[in-house]
Amino acid sequence: MDITLVGWTEEEQTVARVAFEQAYTRAVAGLIAAIKLQAVELAGAEAVWQLHDFISIQRHVIEGRFDFRFEGLLFTFASLIKEGLLQPEELQGLDAEKLGKITAMARF
Protein backbone atom coordinates (compact mmCIF):
# COMPACT_ATOMS: atom_id res chain seq x y z
CA MET A 1 0.00 0.00 0.00
CA ASP A 2 1.56 3.30 -1.12
CA ILE A 3 0.81 6.10 1.31
CA THR A 4 2.15 9.61 0.76
CA LEU A 5 2.77 11.15 4.16
CA VAL A 6 1.63 14.67 4.82
CA GLY A 7 4.53 16.97 4.04
CA TRP A 8 6.64 14.27 2.34
CA THR A 9 6.34 13.60 -1.38
CA GLU A 10 6.98 10.10 -2.68
CA GLU A 11 10.32 11.30 -4.07
CA GLU A 12 11.29 12.74 -0.67
CA GLN A 13 10.31 9.52 1.05
CA THR A 14 12.60 7.61 -1.31
CA VAL A 15 15.48 10.06 -0.81
CA ALA A 16 15.00 9.86 2.96
CA ARG A 17 14.95 6.06 3.03
CA VAL A 18 18.07 5.75 0.87
CA ALA A 19 20.01 8.32 2.94
CA PHE A 20 18.87 6.68 6.18
CA GLU A 21 20.00 3.24 4.99
CA GLN A 22 23.38 4.62 3.87
CA ALA A 23 23.98 6.17 7.29
CA TYR A 24 22.87 2.98 9.04
CA THR A 25 25.25 0.93 6.91
CA ARG A 26 28.12 3.27 7.83
CA ALA A 27 27.29 3.06 11.54
CA VAL A 28 27.23 -0.73 11.45
CA ALA A 29 30.48 -0.84 9.46
CA GLY A 30 32.09 1.38 12.08
CA LEU A 31 30.85 -0.89 14.84
CA ILE A 32 32.17 -3.98 13.07
CA ALA A 33 35.58 -2.33 12.66
CA ALA A 34 35.66 -1.43 16.37
CA ILE A 35 34.66 -4.97 17.35
CA LYS A 36 37.38 -6.47 15.14
CA LEU A 37 40.01 -4.24 16.77
CA GLN A 38 38.88 -5.24 20.24
CA ALA A 39 38.57 -8.92 19.35
CA VAL A 40 42.23 -9.07 18.33
CA GLU A 41 43.17 -8.09 21.87
CA LEU A 42 40.99 -10.63 23.68
CA ALA A 43 43.09 -12.27 26.35
CA GLY A 44 40.65 -13.81 28.74
CA ALA A 45 37.13 -14.06 30.05
CA GLU A 46 37.07 -10.52 31.42
CA ALA A 47 37.95 -9.12 28.00
CA VAL A 48 35.19 -11.21 26.43
CA TRP A 49 32.61 -9.85 28.89
CA GLN A 50 33.83 -6.29 28.26
CA LEU A 51 33.43 -6.82 24.52
CA HIS A 52 29.95 -8.20 25.11
CA ASP A 53 29.06 -5.12 27.17
CA PHE A 54 30.47 -2.83 24.48
CA ILE A 55 28.42 -4.55 21.77
CA SER A 56 25.26 -4.40 23.89
CA ILE A 57 25.69 -0.70 24.55
CA GLN A 58 26.38 0.02 20.89
CA ARG A 59 23.28 -1.90 19.88
CA HIS A 60 21.15 0.34 22.08
CA VAL A 61 22.90 3.46 20.80
CA ILE A 62 22.38 2.48 17.16
CA GLU A 63 18.77 1.42 17.68
CA GLY A 64 18.06 4.72 19.43
CA ARG A 65 19.84 6.81 16.82
CA PHE A 66 18.21 5.17 13.81
CA ASP A 67 14.52 5.94 14.16
CA PHE A 68 12.82 6.16 10.78
CA ARG A 69 9.64 7.95 11.71
CA PHE A 70 8.91 10.90 9.46
CA GLU A 71 7.74 13.14 12.30
CA GLY A 72 11.25 13.16 13.78
CA LEU A 73 13.33 12.44 10.71
CA LEU A 74 14.69 15.98 10.29
CA PHE A 75 16.21 15.75 13.79
CA THR A 76 17.57 12.29 13.01
CA PHE A 77 19.21 13.51 9.81
CA ALA A 78 20.73 16.54 11.58
CA SER A 79 22.18 14.24 14.23
CA LEU A 80 23.58 11.84 11.63
CA ILE A 81 25.23 14.73 9.79
CA LYS A 82 26.81 15.98 13.03
CA GLU A 83 28.14 12.48 13.71
CA GLY A 84 29.61 12.21 10.21
CA LEU A 85 27.39 9.30 9.22
CA LEU A 86 25.51 11.30 6.58
CA GLN A 87 26.50 14.06 4.16
CA PRO A 88 24.08 16.89 3.35
CA GLU A 89 24.46 16.12 -0.37
CA GLU A 90 22.87 12.73 0.25
CA LEU A 91 19.64 14.51 1.10
CA GLN A 92 19.34 16.26 -2.26
CA GLY A 93 15.78 15.79 -3.41
CA LEU A 94 14.23 16.98 -0.16
CA ASP A 95 12.59 20.37 -0.42
CA ALA A 96 14.60 23.48 0.44
CA GLU A 97 12.74 24.07 3.70
CA LYS A 98 13.53 20.60 5.03
CA LEU A 99 17.17 20.90 3.95
CA GLY A 100 17.42 24.31 5.63
CA LYS A 101 16.04 22.96 8.89
CA ILE A 102 18.36 19.97 8.85
CA THR A 103 21.38 22.17 8.11
CA ALA A 104 20.47 24.60 10.88
CA MET A 105 19.95 21.83 13.46
CA ALA A 106 23.20 20.13 12.45
CA ARG A 107 25.13 23.24 13.49
CA PHE A 108 24.18 22.85 17.15
C-alpha positions, 0 to 999 in steps of 0.5 A: 500500500503506497501512502504519501505522508503529509509533508513528504512527497513520494520522491522525498520519502525515497530520498530519505529512506536511501540516505537513512539506509546509507547512514545505518550501513556506515554506523554498522560498518564502524561498529564492526571495525571497532569490534574487530580491533577489540577482538584481536586483543581478547586475552581472557574471560574478562575481556570477552565480557567487556566486549559483550558489554560494548556490543550491547551498549552500541546496539542500544545506541544504534537502535536509538539513533536510527529511528525512521519515523517521518515526524522526527526524521529531520532531527535524526538527519541533523544528528547523523550529519553531526556524527559524520554518518551522513552528508548533506548532499545525500539529502538532495531531493528533499525540499529546500525548507527541510534541507534548511532545517536539517542544516540549521539543526546540524550546526548545534 
